[in-house]
Amino acid sequence: MRQPLQIAFRNIDPSPALEHSIREHADKLDRYFGNILSKRVVFEVPHRHQHQGKQYTVQVALTVPGEELVVRSDKSGGHGHESADAAIRDAFDAARRTLERFAERHRHEVKVHASDAALP
């Protein structure tokens, strides 16, 4: 059973603009695999006092048949993004690539071989 998109904000007040952007990106994921059972997104501003300015991270968790796919927007070195939009974009780009790989594996698992098709 498909569940509605869940969005959580950590260490930051919810923003209608950010929520709208997340919803748009999440809706596009159905193009790559139509059987996503649930989508959960966590938008976070980690507590890191050694950095100047805010660092944003986004985690996207997708439940698909038999598996849960989880990606984060962290840049190399475990640092977040300085732009909220970049963090959202990078997380959903990573989710898209992961989902495309899953869909490819899934298609191969259900592929009917010519020898099986000839059986009554």
C-alpha positions as CSV (number, residue, x, y, z in Angstrom):
1,M,0.0,0.0,0.0
2,R,1.4,3.4,-1.0
3,Q,1.9,5.9,1.7
4,P,1.9,9.7,1.3
5,L,5.2,11.7,1.3
6,Q,6.6,12.4,4.8
7,I,8.7,15.5,5.3
8,A,10.6,16.3,8.5
9,F,12.6,19.4,9.4
10,R,15.3,19.1,12.0
11,N,16.9,22.1,13.7
12,I,15.1,24.4,11.4
13,D,11.5,25.7,11.2
14,P,9.4,24.2,8.4
15,S,9.3,26.3,5.3
16,P,6.5,26.2,2.7
17,A,8.9,27.0,0.0
18,L,11.3,24.2,0.9
19,E,8.4,21.8,1.4
20,H,7.1,22.7,-2.1
21,S,10.5,22.1,-3.6
22,I,10.9,18.8,-1.9
23,R,7.4,17.7,-3.1
24,E,8.2,18.6,-6.7
25,H,11.4,16.6,-6.6
26,A,9.7,13.6,-4.9
27,D,6.9,13.5,-7.4
28,K,9.5,13.2,-10.3
29,L,10.9,10.0,-8.8
30,D,7.8,8.1,-9.9
31,R,9.1,8.5,-13.5
32,Y,12.0,6.1,-12.8
33,F,10.1,3.5,-10.8
34,G,6.4,3.6,-10.5
35,N,6.1,1.2,-7.5
36,I,7.5,3.3,-4.7
37,L,5.7,2.4,-1.6
38,S,6.8,5.3,0.6
39,K,9.0,8.4,0.5
40,R,10.5,10.0,3.5
41,V,12.6,13.2,3.4
42,V,14.5,14.7,6.3
43,F,15.8,18.3,5.8
44,E,18.3,19.1,8.5
45,V,20.7,21.8,9.7
46,P,23.2,19.8,11.7
47,H,24.8,21.4,14.8
48,R,28.3,22.1,13.8
49,H,29.8,25.0,15.7
50,Q,33.2,24.9,13.8
51,H,31.6,26.1,10.6
52,Q,30.5,29.6,9.6
53,G,27.0,29.9,8.3
54,K,24.4,27.1,8.0
55,Q,25.1,23.7,6.4
56,Y,22.1,21.8,5.0
57,T,21.7,18.1,4.6
58,V,18.9,16.2,3.1
59,Q,18.2,12.5,3.5
60,V,15.8,10.7,1.1
61,A,14.5,7.2,2.1
62,L,12.4,5.3,-0.5
63,T,10.7,2.0,0.3
64,V,10.4,-0.2,-2.8
65,P,9.3,-3.8,-2.9
66,G,11.7,-5.8,-0.8
67,E,14.1,-3.0,-0.1
68,E,14.7,0.5,1.4
69,L,16.9,2.9,-0.5
70,V,18.5,5.7,1.5
71,V,20.6,8.5,0.2
72,R,22.0,11.7,1.7
73,S,23.1,15.0,0.2
74,D,26.3,15.3,2.1
75,K,29.3,16.6,0.2
76,S,32.6,14.9,0.5
77,G,34.1,15.1,3.9
78,G,30.7,14.8,5.6
79,H,29.9,18.5,5.2
80,G,26.5,19.8,4.3
81,H,25.6,22.3,1.5
82,E,25.6,26.0,2.1
83,S,22.5,26.3,-0.1
84,A,19.2,24.6,0.8
85,D,18.3,24.3,-2.9
86,A,21.6,22.6,-3.7
87,A,21.2,20.1,-0.8
88,I,17.7,19.2,-2.0
89,R,18.8,18.9,-5.7
90,D,21.8,16.7,-4.8
91,A,19.8,14.4,-2.5
92,F,17.2,13.8,-5.2
93,D,19.8,13.4,-7.9
94,A,21.4,10.7,-5.8
95,A,17.9,9.2,-5.1
96,R,17.2,9.1,-8.8
97,R,20.4,7.4,-9.7
98,T,19.9,4.8,-6.9
99,L,16.3,4.3,-8.0
100,E,17.4,3.8,-11.6
101,R,19.9,1.2,-10.6
102,F,17.2,-0.6,-8.5
103,A,14.7,-0.5,-11.4
104,E,17.4,-2.0,-13.7
105,R,18.1,-4.8,-11.3
106,H,14.3,-5.3,-10.7
107,R,13.6,-5.6,-14.5
108,H,16.3,-8.2,-14.8
109,E,14.9,-10.3,-11.9
110,V,11.5,-10.5,-13.6
111,K,12.8,-11.0,-17.1
112,V,11.3,-14.0,-19.0
113,H,13.9,-16.0,-20.8
114,A,13.1,-17.4,-24.3
115,S,13.4,-21.0,-23.0
116,D,10.8,-20.3,-20.2
117,A,8.4,-18.7,-22.6
118,A,8.2,-21.8,-24.8
119,L,7.0,-24.0,-21.8
120,P,3.2,-24.7,-21.7
